Amino acid sequence: MSLFRSKNSGGHYVVDLRTPVAEPSAPAWGSPSACPSCGGRGYVDHLDLFDEIMYLHCVACGEKFVRARAQIGPADASA
């Protein structure tokens, strides 16, 4: 007998991989963005909330790059 038993312990979950996921039109502030060199996945290392700068690095090529909140666009500046 377990202390925290789930109600759906015997159920199966299905993930439909055929349905395409819509890509966001522009990266959101604080989220990873594509590498400017190779287009690979960027990983957020640090967020400077005072100066509104994201420090990122690419998982594929290892390049370090910086994105300012002003570069992302005015649509996200109100968030």
Beta strands, then each sheet from edge to edge (+ up, - down):
strand 1: 42-48
strand 2: 53-58
strand 3: 64-68
sheet 1: 1+ 2- 3+
end
